[in-house]
């Protein structure tokens, strides 16, 4: 499952930063999860907890936030969220999840109708911040 691979990648990054910063205690890790990633949070959390064995930090330091999928029109500059396109069904959303470029087939800019837009945010998993003991951020 890709949730376990993502959990392992997050943990590897936190552990690397922990080592690079003098092994200071990890106080908090803020993780952004893109809406288009379609992560099963229960599976991701279980994977994270299981993979934490023998690591110098626990599950309680992790905080998760879902980042809404947002688009920006190249023609008029308008910005909008995926959730604002109510005409999209589950099949279309699934297609966009696997291939974000498929959004151009199903959507147009709500302001000008242009199909020329980009995915601005809401894809992938990334560590937004890590707080370390002694007031340091990584």
N, C-alpha and C positions, 0 to 999 in steps of 0.2 A: 504494500500500500504506500502511496506517495506521502501520506501523513507521517509515517515513521521516518522516511528519508528526510523530510523537511524538519522534523523534530531533531534528528541527528545533526543536520546542518546548523540549526540554531545553537544546539549545545556545543558543537565543535567551535563555532565562532565565539561564544561566550567564554569557553575554556581558553581559547587562544588569547583573547583580550585579558583575561584574568592573569595568565602567565606573563604577558607582555607588560602588565602594569604592576609588577612586583608582588603578585599573589595577594593583593588586597581583597578583603572580604567583599563579595558581590551582595549588594543590598537590594537592588531591583533591576529587572530586565523588562523593558517595554517592547512588545512585539506587535507589529502591524501586519494584519492578514488581509490581503486584498479580497474583496467580495467575489471577484472572478476566479479566485483560486479554488472555490468550492471545497474547502477543507471541512471534513467531519471533525468538529472540535473535540468530541469525546475520544475519538481514535487518536487525534493529535496529542491531547493531554495525557492519555494512557501511554502512548509511545514516549513522550517526554519524561514521564515519571519512571518508566521502566529503564530508560537509557541513562537516568541520573545516577545510577549505582556507581559508587567510588568517585564521585565528583565532589568538589569542595563547596557546593552550593545545592540548595534544595528547591523543590517545585514552588514553594511559597514565595520565591523572589520573582516569579514570572507573572506578568500582567499582559493581557491580550486585548487588542482593539481591532474591530473589523473596519477596514478602510473601504468606503463606498466607491464603486466604480464611477468615474467621472470622465467626461469627454469635452474636448475643446474644438470648436469649428475653426478651420483654417480660413474660411471665406469671410465670416463676420466677427469672429472672436468670441461668440457666445459659448458659455459653459453650461453643462447639464449633467445630471446624474442618470445612471442606468434605470433606477427605479422610477424616473419620471416618464419613461416610455412604457405606458400601461399596455400597449398593443402587443408587447413581446410575451409569448407563451413560454412554457418550460422548455420546449424543443429548441426555440430560438436562443434562449438564455444558455442552454447547454452547448449549443453550437458556438456561441460567443466565448464561453468558458474555454473550450478546446482550441479555438482559433479566433482570437480577438478581432482579427481582420474581417471576420464574417459579420461583424456589426454593420459594416457598410452595405450589406445585402438587406438587412432588416430595419435599419434606422437612417434617418436624415436629421440634420440640424433642426431643432424645433423652431428656431427663429427665421432662418432663411431657406430651409429645405435642401441645403447643400449636402452631398454625400462625402465632402472633403473635410474630414475631422480626424482627430487622433485621440487615443486613449490617454488621458492625462494622469490618472491614478486608479488604484483599485485592483492591481494585478500583482501576484507574487506574495512572498513573505519576507519581511525584513525586520531587523532589529532597529527600532527607533532610537533607543537610548539604553545605556547601562550605567547604573550608579554604583560606584565603589566606595568602600569605607574611606574615611578621611576626606570626604567631600569631593572626591574626584569622579569625573565622568569619563567614560571611555568612548 
